[in-house]
Amino acid sequence: MKTNPAGEELRWTDSSCPCSAKWAFKNCLLINNHVPLAAHIFTFETESGHFEPMRRQWFPERCNEVWLSSSLSPLSGHRFRIEGTTHLLLLGMDPFIVMVQGHWKSAAFSEYWCLCEEIIPTLIGFLLQSQYFLISTMILFKQWLVSLILLFSYWESVCCHLFAQ
């Protein structure tokens, strides 16, 4: 287990979907509002009434218990990263950003993508929308710039006319 005496910086992307890290964090604080303030940030009350910090191995084990009770397949810890990557890609996030945010050292993470038949069209659609947005923004900027130039030209002619007299 990696720990840092000075603490760690936590960064997340708010995808605004039901499984958003922001929503999950707020929910964790809400349902564990009775945990002592001096406790670890991800401390929760156990069935025996004690307070325990969430441990790396405990989380996937608990998730797998829930999934198995619902007749779903269990996942390994590494599989969580793969599924998280797939989820972000399906939301249309740029693969390079996913790679950097996930601390992937190379593009090898693309070998783990699940649902490629859905990811590729999503990324193509996102790129087309981004391209359309960029072109639209450039057109609006050009129109604004032209109107600004016309305004300056008008004021310049007015000023020249006033000072010429």
OpenMM code with the backbone's topology and positions (N, CA, C; nanometers):
from openmm import Vec3, app, unit

residues = "MET LYS THR ASN PRO ALA GLY GLU GLU LEU ARG TRP THR ASP SER SER CYS PRO CYS SER ALA LYS TRP ALA PHE LYS ASN CYS LEU LEU ILE ASN ASN HIS VAL PRO LEU ALA ALA HIS ILE PHE THR PHE GLU THR GLU SER GLY HIS PHE GLU PRO MET ARG ARG GLN TRP PHE PRO GLU ARG CYS ASN GLU VAL TRP LEU SER SER SER LEU SER PRO LEU SER GLY HIS ARG PHE ARG ILE GLU GLY THR THR HIS LEU LEU LEU LEU GLY MET ASP PRO PHE ILE VAL MET VAL GLN GLY HIS TRP LYS SER ALA ALA PHE SER GLU TYR TRP CYS LEU CYS GLU GLU ILE ILE PRO THR LEU ILE GLY PHE LEU LEU GLN SER GLN TYR PHE LEU ILE SER THR MET ILE LEU PHE LYS GLN TRP LEU VAL SER LEU ILE LEU LEU PHE SER TYR TRP GLU SER VAL CYS CYS HIS LEU PHE ALA GLN".split()
positions = [
    Vec3(0.0841, -0.1178, 0.0000),
    Vec3(0.0000, 0.0000, 0.0000),
    Vec3(0.0888, 0.1243, 0.0000),
    Vec3(0.0637, 0.2156, -0.0917),
    Vec3(0.1415, 0.3390, -0.0994),
    Vec3(0.0785, 0.4437, -0.0082),
    Vec3(0.1606, 0.5058, 0.0723),
    Vec3(0.1120, 0.6156, 0.1555),
    Vec3(0.2126, 0.7286, 0.1499),
    Vec3(0.1654, 0.8467, 0.1759),
    Vec3(0.2495, 0.9646, 0.1760),
    Vec3(0.2185, 1.0407, 0.3043),
    Vec3(0.3163, 1.0614, 0.3925),
    Vec3(0.2899, 1.1301, 0.5197),
    Vec3(0.2279, 1.2683, 0.5014),
    Vec3(0.2590, 1.3360, 0.3920),
    Vec3(0.2043, 1.4695, 0.3682),
    Vec3(0.0663, 1.4637, 0.3038),
    Vec3(0.0183, 1.3451, 0.2725),
    Vec3(-0.1115, 1.3306, 0.2068),
    Vec3(-0.0970, 1.3198, 0.0566),
    Vec3(-0.2054, 1.2988, -0.0088),
    Vec3(-0.2069, 1.2851, -0.1532),
    Vec3(-0.3041, 1.3859, -0.2127),
    Vec3(-0.2795, 1.4226, -0.3362),
    Vec3(-0.3710, 1.5095, -0.4084),
    Vec3(-0.4673, 1.4219, -0.4852),
    Vec3(-0.5945, 1.4480, -0.4720),
    Vec3(-0.6967, 1.3680, -0.5373),
    Vec3(-0.7576, 1.4494, -0.6505),
    Vec3(-0.7563, 1.3926, -0.7713),
    Vec3(-0.8168, 1.4590, -0.8872),
    Vec3(-0.9163, 1.3643, -0.9501),
    Vec3(-1.0265, 1.4212, -0.9906),
    Vec3(-1.1241, 1.3390, -1.0605),
    Vec3(-1.1903, 1.4209, -1.1695),
    Vec3(-1.2557, 1.3501, -1.2599),
    Vec3(-1.3300, 1.4127, -1.3668),
    Vec3(-1.4771, 1.3958, -1.3347),
    Vec3(-1.5500, 1.5059, -1.3324),
    Vec3(-1.6936, 1.4971, -1.3083),
    Vec3(-1.7628, 1.4743, -1.4415),
    Vec3(-1.8031, 1.3517, -1.4660),
    Vec3(-1.8661, 1.3169, -1.5929),
    Vec3(-2.0146, 1.3510, -1.5938),
    Vec3(-2.0683, 1.3988, -1.4816),
    Vec3(-2.2100, 1.4351, -1.4682),
    Vec3(-2.3031, 1.3177, -1.4978),
    Vec3(-2.2540, 1.1984, -1.4817),
    Vec3(-2.3387, 1.0810, -1.5006),
    Vec3(-2.3619, 1.0179, -1.3628),
    Vec3(-2.4532, 0.9205, -1.3525),
    Vec3(-2.4843, 0.8619, -1.2221),
    Vec3(-2.3659, 0.7965, -1.1507),
    Vec3(-2.2590, 0.7656, -1.2231),
    Vec3(-2.1430, 0.7040, -1.1578),
    Vec3(-2.0268, 0.8027, -1.1454),
    Vec3(-2.0588, 0.9307, -1.1484),
    Vec3(-1.9584, 1.0359, -1.1366),
    Vec3(-1.8834, 1.0260, -1.0052),
    Vec3(-1.7522, 1.0486, -1.0094),
    Vec3(-1.6703, 1.0469, -0.8873),
    Vec3(-1.7144, 1.1560, -0.7910),
    Vec3(-1.7547, 1.2691, -0.8444),
    Vec3(-1.8012, 1.3794, -0.7589),
    Vec3(-1.9260, 1.3372, -0.6816),
    Vec3(-2.0222, 1.2772, -0.7516),
    Vec3(-2.1439, 1.2317, -0.6855),
    Vec3(-2.1106, 1.1237, -0.5822),
    Vec3(-2.0255, 1.0286, -0.6185),
    Vec3(-1.9898, 0.9194, -0.5277),
    Vec3(-1.9209, 0.9725, -0.4020),
    Vec3(-1.8335, 1.0717, -0.4191),
    Vec3(-1.7634, 1.1295, -0.3043),
    Vec3(-1.8619, 1.2015, -0.2118),
    Vec3(-1.9499, 1.2827, -0.2693),
    Vec3(-2.0502, 1.3530, -0.1876),
    Vec3(-2.1403, 1.2533, -0.1153),
    Vec3(-2.1780, 1.1465, -0.1847),
    Vec3(-2.2633, 1.0444, -0.1239),
    Vec3(-2.1905, 0.9738, -0.0100),
    Vec3(-2.0615, 0.9455, -0.0292),
    Vec3(-1.9800, 0.8817, 0.0744),
    Vec3(-1.9767, 0.9697, 0.1998),
    Vec3(-1.9552, 1.0999, 0.1812),
    Vec3(-1.9534, 1.1916, 0.2962),
    Vec3(-2.0905, 1.2004, 0.3624),
    Vec3(-2.1957, 1.1976, 0.2819),
    Vec3(-2.3315, 1.2079, 0.3349),
    Vec3(-2.3694, 1.0859, 0.4192),
    Vec3(-2.3453, 0.9668, 0.3667),
    Vec3(-2.3875, 0.8461, 0.4396),
    Vec3(-2.2940, 0.8113, 0.5550),
    Vec3(-2.1744, 0.8713, 0.5559),
    Vec3(-2.0795, 0.8469, 0.6652),
    Vec3(-2.0581, 0.9742, 0.7487),
    Vec3(-2.1628, 1.0556, 0.7627),
    Vec3(-2.1495, 1.1836, 0.8316),
    Vec3(-2.1266, 1.1695, 0.9824),
    Vec3(-2.1425, 1.0514, 1.0351),
    Vec3(-2.1234, 1.0280, 1.1786),
    Vec3(-1.9820, 0.9771, 1.2118),
    Vec3(-1.8982, 0.9633, 1.1106),
    Vec3(-1.7603, 0.9178, 1.1304),
    Vec3(-1.6823, 1.0288, 1.2017),
    Vec3(-1.5980, 0.9949, 1.2984),
    Vec3(-1.5193, 1.0979, 1.3683),
    Vec3(-1.4384, 1.1838, 1.2700),
    Vec3(-1.4335, 1.3139, 1.2947),
    Vec3(-1.3645, 1.4067, 1.2045),
    Vec3(-1.2157, 1.3771, 1.1900),
    Vec3(-1.1544, 1.3190, 1.2929),
    Vec3(-1.0113, 1.2892, 1.2874),
    Vec3(-0.9811, 1.1617, 1.2081),
    Vec3(-1.0843, 1.0913, 1.1670),
    Vec3(-1.0656, 0.9647, 1.0955),
    Vec3(-1.0217, 0.9892, 0.9508),
    Vec3(-0.9682, 0.8852, 0.8894),
    Vec3(-0.9304, 0.8858, 0.7483),
    Vec3(-1.0520, 0.9267, 0.6650),
    Vec3(-1.0292, 0.9953, 0.5536),
    Vec3(-1.1395, 1.0502, 0.4749),
    Vec3(-1.2369, 0.9432, 0.4236),
    Vec3(-1.1889, 0.8227, 0.3965),
    Vec3(-1.2777, 0.7172, 0.3478),
    Vec3(-1.3075, 0.6138, 0.4567),
    Vec3(-1.3218, 0.6608, 0.5786),
    Vec3(-1.3569, 0.5726, 0.6898),
    Vec3(-1.5077, 0.5509, 0.6907),
    Vec3(-1.5479, 0.4324, 0.7284),
    Vec3(-1.6906, 0.4008, 0.7370),
    Vec3(-1.7132, 0.3150, 0.8605),
    Vec3(-1.8390, 0.3028, 0.8997),
    Vec3(-1.8739, 0.2222, 1.0159),
    Vec3(-1.8981, 0.0785, 0.9717),
    Vec3(-1.8331, -0.0146, 1.0378),
    Vec3(-1.8495, -0.1566, 1.0043),
    Vec3(-1.9756, -0.2114, 1.0705),
    Vec3(-2.0113, -0.3333, 1.0357),
    Vec3(-2.1290, -0.3961, 1.0956),
    Vec3(-2.1159, -0.4097, 1.2468),
    Vec3(-1.9922, -0.4210, 1.2959),
    Vec3(-1.9701, -0.4367, 1.4405),
    Vec3(-1.9707, -0.3028, 1.5147),
    Vec3(-1.9857, -0.1906, 1.4394),
    Vec3(-1.9912, -0.0599, 1.5031),
    Vec3(-1.8577, 0.0101, 1.5139),
    Vec3(-1.7513, -0.0531, 1.4649),
    Vec3(-1.6200, 0.0105, 1.4652),
    Vec3(-1.6022, 0.0936, 1.3385),
    Vec3(-1.5067, 0.1848, 1.3412),
    Vec3(-1.4773, 0.2665, 1.2243),
    Vec3(-1.3480, 0.2166, 1.1605),
    Vec3(-1.3550, 0.1905, 1.0305),
    Vec3(-1.2400, 0.1381, 0.9568),
    Vec3(-1.2194, 0.2186, 0.8289),
    Vec3(-1.0942, 0.2449, 0.7922),
    Vec3(-1.0713, 0.3102, 0.6624),
    Vec3(-1.0886, 0.2069, 0.5500),
    Vec3(-1.1391, 0.2529, 0.4370),
    Vec3(-1.1541, 0.1617, 0.3241),
    Vec3(-1.0144, 0.1211, 0.2775),
    Vec3(-0.9978, -0.0068, 0.2579),
    Vec3(-0.8692, -0.0579, 0.2117),
    Vec3(-0.8807, -0.0983, 0.0654),
    Vec3(-0.7659, -0.0942, 0.0007),
    Vec3(-0.7623, -0.1202, -0.1427),
    Vec3(-0.8284, -0.2524, -0.1793),
    Vec3(-0.7993, -0.3572, -0.1068),
    Vec3(-0.8534, -0.4885, -0.1411),
    Vec3(-0.9999, -0.5018, -0.1006),
    Vec3(-1.0401, -0.4290, 0.0034),
    Vec3(-1.1774, -0.4434, 0.0524),
    Vec3(-1.2784, -0.3968, -0.0513),
    Vec3(-1.2500, -0.2847, -0.1193),
    Vec3(-1.3462, -0.2270, -0.2119),
    Vec3(-1.3864, -0.3239, -0.3242),
    Vec3(-1.2922, -0.3799, -0.4022),
    Vec3(-1.3352, -0.4727, -0.5078),
    Vec3(-1.3999, -0.5989, -0.4517),
    Vec3(-1.3545, -0.6432, -0.3340),
    Vec3(-1.4176, -0.7615, -0.2734),
    Vec3(-1.5644, -0.7337, -0.2431),
    Vec3(-1.5930, -0.6180, -0.1856),
    Vec3(-1.7313, -0.5826, -0.1526),
    Vec3(-1.8152, -0.5658, -0.2793),
    Vec3(-1.7575, -0.4990, -0.3806),
    Vec3(-1.8294, -0.4834, -0.5079),
    Vec3(-1.8633, -0.6200, -0.5671),
    Vec3(-1.7664, -0.7121, -0.5642),
    Vec3(-1.7898, -0.8452, -0.6192),
    Vec3(-1.8969, -0.9207, -0.5424),
    Vec3(-1.9032, -0.9026, -0.4103),
    Vec3(-2.0114, -0.9641, -0.3310),
    Vec3(-2.1476, -0.9172, -0.3813),
    Vec3(-2.1579, -0.7856, -0.4010),
    Vec3(-2.2847, -0.7273, -0.4469),
    Vec3(-2.3180, -0.7771, -0.5866),
    Vec3(-2.2198, -0.7767, -0.6770),
    Vec3(-2.2455, -0.8191, -0.8135),
    Vec3(-2.2819, -0.9671, -0.8209),
    Vec3(-2.2117, -1.0508, -0.7457),
    Vec3(-2.2427, -1.1942, -0.7468),
    Vec3(-2.3831, -1.2200, -0.6936),
    Vec3(-2.4245, -1.1433, -0.5925),
    Vec3(-2.5609, -1.1617, -0.5388),
    Vec3(-2.6663, -1.1207, -0.6407),
    Vec3(-2.6253, -1.0434, -0.7422),
    Vec3(-2.7167, -1.0015, -0.8492),
    Vec3(-2.6902, -1.0776, -0.9787),
    Vec3(-2.6190, -1.1896, -0.9677),
    Vec3(-2.5857, -1.2762, -1.0815),
    Vec3(-2.5015, -1.2059, -1.1880),
    Vec3(-2.4153, -1.1138, -1.1432),
    Vec3(-2.3226, -1.0476, -1.2347),
    Vec3(-2.1829, -1.1041, -1.2145),
    Vec3(-2.0982, -1.0898, -1.3143),
    Vec3(-1.9617, -1.1417, -1.3053),
    Vec3(-1.8744, -1.0529, -1.2165),
    Vec3(-1.7847, -1.1164, -1.1392),
    Vec3(-1.6919, -1.0368, -1.0570),
    Vec3(-1.5823, -0.9753, -1.1436),
    Vec3(-1.5160, -0.8715, -1.0905),
    Vec3(-1.4070, -0.8049, -1.1610),
    Vec3(-1.2822, -0.8038, -1.0747),
    Vec3(-1.1651, -0.8118, -1.1399),
    Vec3(-1.0386, -0.7969, -1.0677),
    Vec3(-1.0081, -0.6480, -1.0526),
    Vec3(-0.9093, -0.6137, -0.9705),
    Vec3(-0.8720, -0.4745, -0.9518),
    Vec3(-0.8284, -0.4068, -1.0811),
    Vec3(-0.7495, -0.4792, -1.1626),
    Vec3(-0.7030, -0.4237, -1.2892),
    Vec3(-0.8216, -0.3998, -1.3826),
    Vec3(-0.9189, -0.4862, -1.3721),
    Vec3(-1.0372, -0.4740, -1.4588),
    Vec3(-1.1140, -0.3446, -1.4289),
    Vec3(-1.1065, -0.2972, -1.3032),
    Vec3(-1.1704, -0.1698, -1.2686),
    Vec3(-1.1114, -0.0577, -1.3537),
    Vec3(-0.9785, -0.0572, -1.3681),
    Vec3(-0.9128, 0.0458, -1.4494),
    Vec3(-0.9568, 0.0358, -1.5947),
    Vec3(-0.9635, -0.0862, -1.6448),
    Vec3(-1.0018, -0.1074, -1.7841),
    Vec3(-1.1450, -0.0590, -1.8064),
    Vec3(-1.2358, -0.0960, -1.7168),
    Vec3(-1.3756, -0.0550, -1.7308),
    Vec3(-1.3904, 0.0955, -1.7154),
    Vec3(-1.3111, 0.1561, -1.6257),
    Vec3(-1.3138, 0.3014, -1.6099),
    Vec3(-1.2679, 0.3713, -1.7363),
    Vec3(-1.1637, 0.3174, -1.7975),
    Vec3(-1.1129, 0.3711, -1.9239),
    Vec3(-1.2195, 0.3608, -2.0316),
    Vec3(-1.2818, 0.2451, -2.0409),
    Vec3(-1.3868, 0.2240, -2.1404),
    Vec3(-1.5014, 0.3215, -2.1186),
    Vec3(-1.5406, 0.3416, -1.9931),
    Vec3(-1.6506, 0.4331, -1.9614),
    Vec3(-1.6190, 0.5747, -2.0085),
    Vec3(-1.4982, 0.6236, -1.9788),
    Vec3(-1.4602, 0.7589, -2.0205),
    Vec3(-1.4581, 0.7714, -2.1725),
    Vec3(-1.4102, 0.6692, -2.2399),
    Vec3(-1.4067, 0.6718, -2.3867),
    Vec3(-1.5481, 0.6725, -2.4444),
    Vec3(-1.6389, 0.5976, -2.3824),
    Vec3(-1.7774, 0.5967, -2.4293),
    Vec3(-1.8467, 0.7305, -2.4050),
    Vec3(-1.7968, 0.8078, -2.3080),
    Vec3(-1.8496, 0.9422, -2.2857),
    Vec3(-1.7959, 1.0406, -2.3897),
    Vec3(-1.7009, 0.9930, -2.4736),
    Vec3(-1.6464, 1.0772, -2.5793),
    Vec3(-1.5193, 1.1502, -2.5408),
    Vec3(-1.4580, 1.1105, -2.4290),
    Vec3(-1.3349, 1.1770, -2.3868),
    Vec3(-1.2204, 1.1388, -2.4798),
    Vec3(-1.1358, 1.2345, -2.5083),
    Vec3(-1.0199, 1.2139, -2.5953),
    Vec3(-0.9309, 1.1040, -2.5366),
    Vec3(-0.8931, 1.0036, -2.6169),
    Vec3(-0.8095, 0.8940, -2.5661),
    Vec3(-0.6781, 0.9407, -2.5036),
    Vec3(-0.6179, 1.0483, -2.5566),
    Vec3(-0.4936, 1.0985, -2.4991),
    Vec3(-0.5174, 1.1480, -2.3564),
    Vec3(-0.6290, 1.2170, -2.3336),
    Vec3(-0.6613, 1.2660, -2.1995),
    Vec3(-0.6842, 1.1480, -2.1051),
    Vec3(-0.7533, 1.0454, -2.1524),
    Vec3(-0.7760, 0.9250, -2.0712),
    Vec3(-0.6419, 0.8616, -2.0355),
    Vec3(-0.5516, 0.8557, -2.1318),
    Vec3(-0.4198, 0.7962, -2.1090),
    Vec3(-0.3439, 0.8733, -2.0014),
    Vec3(-0.3412, 1.0060, -2.0114),
    Vec3(-0.2685, 1.0882, -1.9156),
    Vec3(-0.3331, 1.0815, -1.7784),
    Vec3(-0.4662, 1.0954, -1.7731),
    Vec3(-0.5352, 1.0941, -1.6446),
    Vec3(-0.5206, 0.9598, -1.5738),
    Vec3(-0.5192, 0.8530, -1.6500),
    Vec3(-0.5062, 0.7204, -1.5916),
    Vec3(-0.3630, 0.6792, -1.5637),
    Vec3(-0.2685, 0.7685, -1.5886),
    Vec3(-0.1259, 0.7421, -1.5675),
    Vec3(-0.0779, 0.6224, -1.6486),
    Vec3(-0.1374, 0.6029, -1.7663),
    Vec3(-0.0903, 0.4980, -1.8546),
    Vec3(0.0413, 0.5460, -1.9133),
    Vec3(0.1421, 0.4613, -1.9143),
    Vec3(0.2755, 0.5006, -1.9591),
    Vec3(0.2883, 0.5022, -2.1113),
    Vec3(0.1983, 0.4364, -2.1791),
    Vec3(0.2040, 0.4327, -2.3243),
    Vec3(0.0621, 0.4134, -2.3765),
    Vec3(0.0510, 0.4031, -2.5072),
    Vec3(-0.0800, 0.3797, -2.5679),
    Vec3(-0.1220, 0.2334, -2.5556),
    Vec3(-0.0469, 0.1542, -2.4793),
    Vec3(-0.0808, 0.0127, -2.4614),
    Vec3(-0.2195, -0.0052, -2.3992),
    Vec3(-0.2682, 0.0994, -2.3285),
    Vec3(-0.4006, 0.0879, -2.2672),
    Vec3(-0.5082, 0.0635, -2.3720),
    Vec3(-0.4810, 0.1040, -2.4965),
    Vec3(-0.5811, 0.0842, -2.6023),
    Vec3(-0.6047, -0.0640, -2.6303),
    Vec3(-0.5084, -0.1489, -2.5922),
    Vec3(-0.5271, -0.2933, -2.6103),
    Vec3(-0.6349, -0.3474, -2.5172),
    Vec3(-0.6622, -0.2748, -2.4091),
    Vec3(-0.7592, -0.3201, -2.3097),
    Vec3(-0.8999, -0.2662, -2.3332),
    Vec3(-0.9162, -0.1793, -2.4302),
    Vec3(-1.0483, -0.1199, -2.4518),
    Vec3(-1.1519, -0.2296, -2.4701),
    Vec3(-1.2626, -0.2106, -2.4034),
    Vec3(-1.3768, -0.3000, -2.4233),
    Vec3(-1.4772, -0.2246, -2.5097),
    Vec3(-1.5628, -0.2950, -2.5754),
    Vec3(-1.6693, -0.2343, -2.6545),
    Vec3(-1.6153, -0.1431, -2.7651),
    Vec3(-1.5059, -0.1851, -2.8306),
    Vec3(-1.4461, -0.1032, -2.9364),
    Vec3(-1.5482, -0.0675, -3.0438),
    Vec3(-1.6397, -0.1592, -3.0699),
    Vec3(-1.7396, -0.1330, -3.1740),
    Vec3(-1.8304, -0.0169, -3.1360),
    Vec3(-1.8349, 0.0198, -3.0069),
    Vec3(-1.9119, 0.1358, -2.9630),
    Vec3(-1.8219, 0.2574, -2.9422),
    Vec3(-1.6983, 0.2344, -2.8992),
    Vec3(-1.6073, 0.3458, -2.8709),
    Vec3(-1.5700, 0.4208, -2.9976),
    Vec3(-1.5331, 0.3483, -3.1018),
    Vec3(-1.4856, 0.4123, -3.2244),
    Vec3(-1.5913, 0.5067, -3.2828),
    Vec3(-1.7177, 0.4626, -3.3021),
    Vec3(-1.8177, 0.5573, -3.3543),
    Vec3(-1.8413, 0.6761, -3.2591),
    Vec3(-1.8339, 0.6517, -3.1295),
    Vec3(-1.8512, 0.7604, -3.0332),
    Vec3(-1.7417, 0.8643, -3.0506),
    Vec3(-1.6167, 0.8179, -3.0616),
    Vec3(-1.5052, 0.9105, -3.0791),
    Vec3(-1.5135, 0.9848, -3.2121),
    Vec3(-1.5540, 0.9147, -3.3172),
    Vec3(-1.5693, 0.9805, -3.4475),
    Vec3(-1.6770, 1.0877, -3.4392),
    Vec3(-1.7907, 1.0542, -3.3769),
    Vec3(-1.8987, 1.1521, -3.3597),
    Vec3(-1.8533, 1.2704, -3.2771),
    Vec3(-1.7782, 1.2430, -3.1707),
    Vec3(-1.7286, 1.3504, -3.0856),
    Vec3(-1.6330, 1.4411, -3.1617),
    Vec3(-1.5446, 1.3805, -3.2413),
    Vec3(-1.4499, 1.4600, -3.3197),
    Vec3(-1.5228, 1.5463, -3.4225),
    Vec3(-1.6276, 1.4899, -3.4845),
    Vec3(-1.7038, 1.5681, -3.5819),
    Vec3(-1.7750, 1.6840, -3.5139),
    Vec3(-1.8320, 1.6583, -3.3961),
    Vec3(-1.8982, 1.7657, -3.3209),
    Vec3(-1.7961, 1.8711, -3.2797),
    Vec3(-1.6794, 1.8268, -3.2349),
    Vec3(-1.5745, 1.9204, -3.1934),
    Vec3(-1.5301, 2.0051, -3.3119),
    Vec3(-1.5162, 1.9405, -3.4276),
    Vec3(-1.4741, 2.0117, -3.5472),
    Vec3(-1.5811, 2.1140, -3.5854),
    Vec3(-1.7086, 2.0742, -3.5793),
    Vec3(-1.8184, 2.1652, -3.6107),
    Vec3(-1.8186, 2.2826, -3.5123),
    Vec3(-1.7989, 2.2537, -3.3841),
    Vec3(-1.7956, 2.3577, -3.2818),
    Vec3(-1.6805, 2.4548, -3.3072),
    Vec3(-1.5646, 2.4004, -3.3406),
    Vec3(-1.4477, 2.4836, -3.3670),
    Vec3(-1.4714, 2.5741, -3.4872),
    Vec3(-1.5258, 2.5181, -3.5940),
    Vec3(-1.5525, 2.5972, -3.7145),
    Vec3(-1.6572, 2.7046, -3.6849),
    Vec3(-1.7638, 2.6686, -3.6126),
    Vec3(-1.8672, 2.7658, -3.5763),
    Vec3(-1.8087, 2.8786, -3.4929),
    Vec3(-1.7230, 2.8433, -3.3983),
    Vec3(-1.6601, 2.9448, -3.3131),
    Vec3(-1.5707, 3.0360, -3.3955),
    Vec3(-1.4974, 2.9778, -3.4883),
    Vec3(-1.4094, 3.0581, -3.5731),
    Vec3(-1.4908, 3.1543, -3.6603),
    Vec3(-1.6040, 3.1093, -3.7131),
    Vec3(-1.6899, 3.1956, -3.7952),
    Vec3(-1.7439, 3.3110, -3.7109),
    Vec3(-1.7919, 3.2799, -3.5896),
    Vec3(-1.8428, 3.3855, -3.5013),
    Vec3(-1.7330, 3.4848, -3.4643),
    Vec3(-1.6141, 3.4341, -3.4388),
    Vec3(-1.5020, 3.5218, -3.4054),
    Vec3(-1.4683, 3.6123, -3.5241),
    Vec3(-1.4692, 3.5549, -3.6438),
    Vec3(-1.4396, 3.6334, -3.7635),
    Vec3(-1.5442, 3.7431, -3.7821),
    Vec3(-1.6725, 3.7100, -3.7604),
    Vec3(-1.7788, 3.8099, -3.7725),
    Vec3(-1.7592, 3.9206, -3.6688),
    Vec3(-1.7245, 3.8832, -3.5481),
    Vec3(-1.7010, 3.9813, -3.4424),
    Vec3(-1.5829, 4.0707, -3.4784),
    Vec3(-1.4759, 4.0087, -3.5295),
    Vec3(-1.3564, 4.0827, -3.5669),
    Vec3(-1.3865, 4.1813, -3.6799),
    Vec3(-1.4622, 4.1388, -3.7809),
    Vec3(-1.4992, 4.2259, -3.8930),
    Vec3(-1.5813, 4.3440, -3.8410),
    Vec3(-1.6785, 4.3171, -3.7529),
    Vec3(-1.7602, 4.4268, -3.6993),
    Vec3(-1.6756, 4.5219, -3.6158),
    Vec3(-1.5767, 4.4684, -3.5445),
    Vec3(-1.4871, 4.5518, -3.4656),
    Vec3(-1.4023, 4.6402, -3.5566),
    Vec3(-1.3520, 4.5848, -3.6660),
    Vec3(-1.2727, 4.6610, -3.7624),
    Vec3(-1.3585, 4.7704, -3.8251),
    Vec3(-1.4829, 4.7376, -3.8613),
    Vec3(-1.5728, 4.8378, -3.9185),
    Vec3(-1.6007, 4.9497, -3.8193),
    Vec3(-1.6183, 4.9134, -3.6932),
    Vec3(-1.6434, 5.0129, -3.5891),
    Vec3(-1.5229, 5.1060, -3.5739),
    Vec3(-1.4040, 5.0496, -3.5699),
    Vec3(-1.2827, 5.1314, -3.5597),
    Vec3(-1.2666, 5.2211, -3.6826),
    Vec3(-1.2938, 5.1660, -3.7996),
    Vec3(-1.2843, 5.2461, -3.9228),
    Vec3(-1.3818, 5.3636, -3.9176),
    Vec3(-1.5029, 5.3388, -3.8698),
    Vec3(-1.6031, 5.4440, -3.8575),
    Vec3(-1.5542, 5.5519, -3.7616),
    Vec3(-1.5058, 5.5114, -3.6432),
    Vec3(-1.4590, 5.6096, -3.5448),
    Vec3(-1.3365, 5.6839, -3.5958),
    Vec3(-1.2531, 5.6161, -3.6695),
    Vec3(-1.1359, 5.6817, -3.7265),
    Vec3(-1.1789, 5.7905, -3.8243),
    Vec3(-1.2770, 5.7593, -3.9081),
    Vec3(-1.3256, 5.8587, -4.0063),
    Vec3(-1.3938, 5.9753, -3.9359),
    Vec3(-1.4677, 5.9478, -3.8297),
    Vec3(-1.5332, 6.0524, -3.7512),
    Vec3(-1.4275, 6.1425, -3.6877),
    Vec3(-1.3273, 6.0812, -3.6256),
    Vec3(-1.2209, 6.1586, -3.5595),
    Vec3(-1.1428, 6.2422, -3.6605),
    Vec3(-1.1110, 6.1829, -3.7769),
    Vec3(-1.0387, 6.2573, -3.8809),
    Vec3(-1.1202, 6.3742, -3.9291),
    Vec3(-1.2504, 6.3536, -3.9452),
    Vec3(-1.3396, 6.4609, -3.9911),
    Vec3(-1.3459, 6.5727, -3.8866),
    Vec3(-1.3551, 6.5383, -3.7598),
    Vec3(-1.3638, 6.6390, -3.6534),
    Vec3(-1.2341, 6.7206, -3.6415),
    Vec3(-1.1220, 6.6510, -3.6497),
    Vec3(-0.9927, 6.7209, -3.6344),
    Vec3(-0.9516, 6.7944, -3.7610),
    Vec3(-1.0099, 6.7601, -3.8751),
    Vec3(-0.9774, 6.8283, -3.9996),
    Vec3(-1.0381, 6.9676, -4.0046),
    Vec3(-1.1394, 6.9910, -3.9250),
    Vec3(-1.2083, 7.1208, -3.9279),
    Vec3(-1.1395, 7.2240, -3.8465),
] * unit.nanometer
topology = app.Topology()
chain = topology.addChain("A")
for resn in residues:
    res = topology.addResidue(resn, chain)
    for name in ("N", "CA", "C"):
        topology.addAtom(name, app.Element.getBySymbol(name[0]), res)
